[in-house]
């Protein structure tokens, strides 16, 4: 996401298996940003910050990554981490940072003291849109970011609320929801929404999926914390297994689940679908989009690949008609 949305801030990418290539070569965007095998090989670019950009299960820092952190600190670099293992709680890393006057930023550290939910959504004056998915890694963060930026270009004052390390890093606000004790998940999202202030629409970055056996808990806390008026679904049609190896959920099965879980509290509805079609040929992807839009009856696209289609204009109308 930094390479897609903040390429001007990135001087190099550390990825040993792709060393010698450029970001463009490897992922199709990022231009001529070089890919190197280690922090030592990146020093010629004169970095001032090392961002831990991986997402291992459990958010654990490996010995290899620890070694790179140490090298970066010894070179005077600040460190930004989205791991569950907090750099500031590690005596060795903290002492090294102090020695070289470096800053350690733990994006996933939850708020302290925590915030318990108060049901403030009942008196909310601003509509909320939550991006959800049929699985992890279906483009929820990208979708939320794209929606916010595209709606702003149309004149809507849309605010993005990050709920994961990358969204928080890009936007400068939000809460690392998967690091929050379960009793406080809904309260932290509620509190973050209330802090945003006056705007036309709040777009909340989604996490996990109700149909993913490992991460459904964080998704449910996020759903009931944001109490969304609108939902946008993300989905990858060609995916056969979810990120846990279980057969992938179908749209017709998972979309009603989100609506049903909202029914005891308020009316919520899907206003669009953003598909992840990167693994489909263009002609096939366009047919998939057309078929799903026709079958489900709401605007469908791949924002990054094919643009707005009718999705953005449809959301604008929904916001204007919200009461």
Residue pairs with C-beta under 8 A, 6 or more apart in sequence:
1 141
1 142
1 145
1 166
1 170
2 9
2 10
2 51
2 53
2 166
2 169
2 170
3 10
3 13
3 23
3 27
3 29
3 30
3 33
4 29
4 30
4 142
5 145
5 170
6 170
7 23
7 29
7 30
7 31
7 33
10 23
10 30
10 33
11 33
11 42
11 45
11 46
11 47
12 33
12 34
12 35
12 36
12 42
12 45
12 47
13 23
13 30
13 33
13 34
13 35
13 36
13 53
14 35
14 36
14 37
14 38
14 39
14 41
14 42
14 68
15 26
15 35
15 36
15 37
16 37
16 38
18 25
18 26
18 35
19 35
19 36
19 37
19 41
20 35
21 35
22 30
22 31
22 32
22 33
22 34
22 35
23 29
23 30
23 31
23 32
23 33
23 34
23 35
24 30
24 31
24 32
24 33
25 35
26 35
34 42
34 45
36 42
38 68
38 71
39 50
39 68
39 71
39 72
39 75
40 71
43 75
47 72
47 75
47 77
48 76
48 77
48 78
49 77
49 78
49 79
49 80
50 68
50 69
50 72
50 77
50 78
50 79
50 80
51 79
51 80
51 81
51 169
52 61
52 65
52 69
52 79
52 80
52 81
52 82
52 83
53 82
54 65
55 82
56 62
56 83
58 84
59 82
59 83
59 84
59 85
59 108
60 83
60 84
60 85
61 69
61 81
61 83
61 85
66 93
69 79
69 87
69 93
70 93
70 96
72 79
73 79
73 93
73 96
73 97
73 99
73 100
73 102
74 96
74 100
75 100
76 100
76 101
76 102
77 102
78 102
78 103
78 104
78 105
79 87
79 93
79 97
79 102
79 103
79 104
79 105
80 105
80 107
80 169
81 87
81 104
81 105
81 106
81 107
81 108
81 165
82 107
82 108
82 164
82 165
82 166
82 169
82 176
83 106
83 108
84 108
84 179
86 106
86 108
86 109
87 93
87 94
87 97
87 104
87 105
87 106
88 94
88 104
88 106
88 109
93 104
94 104
96 102
97 103
97 104
107 165
107 168
107 169
107 176
108 165
108 176
108 178
108 179
109 176
109 179
110 175
110 176
110 179
110 180
110 181
110 184
110 188
111 175
111 180
111 188
111 191
114 180
114 181
114 184
114 187
114 188
115 184
115 187
115 188
115 190
115 191
116 183
116 184
116 187
117 186
117 187
117 190
117 225
118 187
118 190
120 190
120 193
120 194
121 128
121 190
121 226
121 227
121 265
121 266
124 193
124 227
126 196
126 198
126 199
126 200
126 201
126 202
127 200
127 201
127 202
127 229
127 230
127 318
127 319
127 322
128 193
128 201
128 202
128 203
128 204
128 226
128 227
128 228
128 229
128 230
129 147
129 201
129 202
129 203
129 204
129 228
129 229
129 230
129 231
129 232
129 271
129 315
130 204
130 206
130 222
130 223
130 226
130 228
130 230
130 231
130 232
131 140
131 141
131 143
131 144
131 147
131 203
131 204
131 205
131 206
131 231
131 232
131 234
131 274
132 140
132 206
132 209
132 210
132 219
132 223
132 231
132 232
132 233
132 234
132 258
133 139
133 140
133 206
133 208
133 209
133 233
133 234
133 235
134 209
134 211
134 233
134 234
134 235
134 236
134 248
134 249
134 250
134 251
134 254
135 209
135 211
135 212
135 235
135 236
135 239
135 242
135 243
135 248
135 249
136 208
136 209
136 212
136 214
136 215
136 242
136 243
137 243
138 209
138 234
138 235
138 236
138 239
138 276
139 234
139 236
139 274
139 276
139 304
140 205
140 206
140 207
140 234
141 162
141 164
141 166
141 167
141 205
141 206
142 303
142 304
143 232
143 234
143 274
143 303
144 160
144 167
144 203
144 204
144 205
144 206
145 160
145 167
145 170
145 205
146 274
146 303
146 304
147 158
147 203
147 232
147 303
147 312
147 315
148 158
148 159
148 160
148 203
150 303
150 308
150 312
151 158
151 201
151 203
151 312
151 315
151 316
152 158
154 312
154 313
154 316
156 200
156 201
156 316
156 319
157 198
157 199
157 200
157 201
158 199
158 200
158 201
158 202
158 203
159 196
159 199
159 201
159 202
159 203
160 167
160 171
160 203
160 205
161 167
161 171
161 173
161 174
161 189
161 192
161 193
161 196
161 202
161 203
161 204
161 205
162 168
162 169
162 170
162 171
162 173
162 174
162 175
162 205
163 174
163 175
163 176
163 177
163 189
163 204
163 205
163 206
163 207
163 222
164 174
164 176
164 177
164 178
164 205
164 207
165 176
167 174
167 205
168 174
168 175
168 176
173 192
173 195
173 196
174 192
174 205
175 188
175 189
175 191
175 192
177 185
177 188
177 189
177 207
177 218
177 221
177 222
177 225
178 207
178 208
178 215
178 218
180 188
180 221
182 217
182 221
185 218
185 221
185 222
185 225
186 221
186 224
186 225
187 225
188 225
189 204
189 221
189 222
189 225
189 226
190 225
190 226
190 227
193 202
193 204
193 226
196 202
200 319
201 315
201 319
204 222
204 226
204 228
206 219
206 222
206 234
207 215
207 218
207 219
207 222
208 214
208 215
208 216
208 217
208 218
208 219
208 222
209 215
209 216
209 219
209 242
209 249
209 254
210 216
210 219
210 220
210 223
210 254
210 257
210 258
210 261
211 242
211 249
211 253
211 254
211 257
212 219
212 242
212 243
212 244
213 244
213 246
214 243
214 244
220 261
223 258
223 261
223 262
224 261
224 265
227 262
227 265
227 266
227 268
228 262
228 268
229 266
229 268
229 322
230 268
230 269
230 270
230 271
230 315
230 318
231 258
231 259
231 268
231 269
231 270
231 271
232 270
232 271
232 272
232 273
232 274
233 251
233 254
233 255
233 258
233 270
233 272
233 273
233 274
234 273
234 274
234 275
234 276
235 251
235 273
235 275
235 276
236 248
236 275
236 276
236 277
236 279
237 275
237 277
237 280
237 288
237 292
238 279
238 280
239 248
240 247
240 248
241 247
241 248
242 248
242 249
251 273
251 292
251 296
255 270
255 296
258 268
258 270
259 268
259 269
259 270
262 268
270 298
271 298
271 299
271 314
271 315
271 318
272 298
272 299
272 300
272 301
272 311
272 314
272 315
273 292
273 293
273 296
273 298
273 299
273 300
273 301
274 300
274 301
274 302
274 303
274 311
275 285
275 288
275 289
275 292
275 300
275 301
275 302
276 302
277 285
277 288
277 289
277 302
277 305
277 306
278 305
280 288
282 305
285 302
285 305
285 306
286 306
289 300
289 301
289 302
289 306
289 309
290 300
292 300
293 299
293 300
298 314
299 309
299 310
299 311
299 314
300 309
300 311
301 307
301 308
301 309
301 310
301 311
303 311
